[in-house]
């Protein structure tokens, strides 16, 4: 894996982690509000799960291939 590629992957992981953490904050604020939009909360949680999957996918690209 080229160092440039590895750097780009690490930057993308960092971006995704920031978005994931931001969604945590938004979801927490909406849940504290008794009249929070449950549909919006559900969508945000789904997006958060998608981000986690993407983070895992990119992290797995950083693991060296043992067959090499």
Secondary structure in CASP SS format (residue, H / E / C, confidence):
PFRMAT SS
TARGET T0000
AUTHOR 0000-0000-0000
METHOD secondary structure of the structure
MODEL  1
X C 1.00
X C 1.00
X H 1.00
X H 1.00
X H 1.00
X H 1.00
X H 1.00
X H 1.00
X H 1.00
X H 1.00
X H 1.00
X H 1.00
X H 1.00
X H 1.00
X H 1.00
X H 1.00
X H 1.00
X H 1.00
X H 1.00
X H 1.00
X H 1.00
X H 1.00
X H 1.00
X H 1.00
X H 1.00
X H 1.00
X H 1.00
X H 1.00
X H 1.00
X H 1.00
X H 1.00
X H 1.00
X C 1.00
X C 1.00
X C 1.00
X C 1.00
X C 1.00
X H 1.00
X H 1.00
X H 1.00
X H 1.00
X H 1.00
X H 1.00
X H 1.00
X H 1.00
X H 1.00
X H 1.00
X H 1.00
X H 1.00
X H 1.00
X H 1.00
X H 1.00
X H 1.00
X H 1.00
X H 1.00
X H 1.00
X H 1.00
X H 1.00
X H 1.00
X H 1.00
X H 1.00
X C 1.00
X C 1.00
X C 1.00
X C 1.00
X C 1.00
X C 1.00
X C 1.00
END
